């Protein structure tokens, strides 16, 4: 993909700032500064997303799986324009590669070449349960959860009573509530993309 993206950038230089798929260039994305800021600092209410963003901010690095999770969360769940995320990664990644970053973000936003179909949306909770089942990564980045059972760590809002009772962690005070309803955001994105078919 690296070499493929290099070719794309040389043959289609406009894709450095515009979606490869022209029909999506006029998509009415969200430009919510408040939501974008919460994503940037890792205050979304989804631990896998928050841990990944804090890792990026502290070290300048993020494993590839997490890059896909956080980029899909930004573009699909928050429906924020992919160029904002791409620019943020450009500022912070120590292994930044222009072509790979630009087209990786377009892949996540379903607006690039060979992109993830718009109906393919990562569920951050399922991704967390599958790829960080014991919560080791989350605990390494989010000190608040270091002693929390993996049974409750992936979806704190759902387990708020257990977290309060067993760990004295109050959702909405000690850790943010989920900033978006995953089911509703999925339906919203599906409708947006269908209208561009």
N, C-alpha and C positions, 0 to 999 in steps of 0.2 A: 504493500500500500504506500509506503514511503516514496518509492520510485514512481508509482502511478500518480500520486499527488504532485510530485515534481513536474511531471509531464503536463498535468492539468493546469498548473500554475503558469507554465510557459506558453501553452497553447490557448488558454483561456484566462488571461491575466485579470479580467474583471472579477473572476471568482475569488480574488483576494479579499474583496469587500462585499460582493454580492452573491446571492445564492446561485449555484450552477443551474438549477431548474428555474427557468425564467418565470414560469407562471406563479411561482411562490415569492417573487420579488416584491409583489404588492400586498403580501399578507399583512394584515393589521395586527401586528404583535403588541404585546403589552410593553409599556415602558415605565413600569412601576419602580421608582427609585427605592421605595421602602422595601419592597420584596427583594429587589436585587441586593440591597445592603444586608438584609438578613441572610441571604444565601452566601454572600461574600465572607461574612464573619462567622458562619456556622451557627446560626440561630434559627433554624427552620423547624425544629421540633422532630426531625427525623435523624436519629443518632448517626447513621451511616453517612449521611450527607454532611452533617455538622462535623463529624470526626475527620472526614476527607478534606473538607475545606480548611479546617484548622491545621491539618498536616501540611497542606499546600502553603498556607500563610506562614507557618513556622519554619519549614524546611525547603520550600521551593520545589517539592516533589510530591507526586501522587501516583500510585500504581494505576495501570491502564484500566482495570475493571472499575475502579473508583472514578476515573475520568469519565467513563461512559455513564456511570450512575449520576454523578452531579450535573453533567451536561444535559442528560435527558430530564432530570428534575427541573433544571432551569428552563429548558425550552418546551418541555411537554407539560409538566405540572404547573409551573408558574407562567408558562407561555410568554416568556421574555425573549426578545430577539437574540439570536445566536451570536451576533457580532459583539454584544456586551460581554458575554462569557468568554469569547475568543480573545478579546482585548484584555480581560482580567488574567487569563492564563498567560498571555504574552508578557504581562508585567511580572508574573511570579515564578513561572516554570524555569528551573535551571537547565532543563534539557529542551527548551523551546525550539521547535522547528516550524517555520512559518507555514509551509505547505501542509504538513501533517496536522497542525493545529487547526488551520482554517477549514480544511476538508473533513477533519474529524468532527468538528462542531457542526458542519453542515450534515454530516451523516446522522448525528444525534437529533438534529432538528428536522430531519427528513426532507431537506431542501437541496441536497447535493447529488452528485453522481453516485450510483450504487448505494443510495442512502437506505437507512432502516425505513421500512414502510411506515407511514404515519400512524398506523394502528398498532405498531409494535412499540409499546411503551414500557420501560422498566418500572417495576413497582419497587421503590426503595426499601420497603420492609421485607419483601421476598428476597431481594438481592442481599440484604443484610443477613437474613436467616440462612441463606444458601452459602454465601461466601465468607461470612464471619460468624458462623453458628455459635461459637462459644463467647463471642463478643470481645475477643482479645484485642482486635484493632480499635474498636470503639473505646474500650477501657484504657488503651494506651494514649488516647487523645482527649477523652472526656473524663477528667478526674472524678467528677460527680458520680459516675457509674462504676468505679473501680471495684466495689464490693457487691454490686448488684448481680443477681442470678441472670443467666442468659435467657431464662424464661420470660423475663420482663424487660430486657434491655433493647430489644428491636423495635418495640412499639410502646413507648412510655405512656402516651395519652390513653391507650386502651387499658394499660395496667396501672393507672394513676392511683387507684385505691391501695393496691399491693405495695407500690413504691412509697406511699405515704405511711402506711402501717408498718412495713418492715424496714424501711431505710430512711424514713423522715425526709423524703424527697417530694416536694410539692410541685406538680406540673402547673405551669403558669406563673410560678414564682421562682423556684430553683432551676427549672428547665422549661423552655418555652413549649406551649401547646403547638400541635401540628398547625402549620400556617396555611395548609390547603387540604381539602378533602380529596383523596386520591381518585375516588370513583367519579365525583363531579368534575374534577379537572380532566379526567380521561374523556368523559362525554363531551366536554367543552371543546377539547382539541380535535376529537373525531369530527364534530360538526364543522369546525373551522376548516379543516382540511377537505372534508367532503364538498364544501361549498366552492372549492377551487378545482374540483375534478373536471 
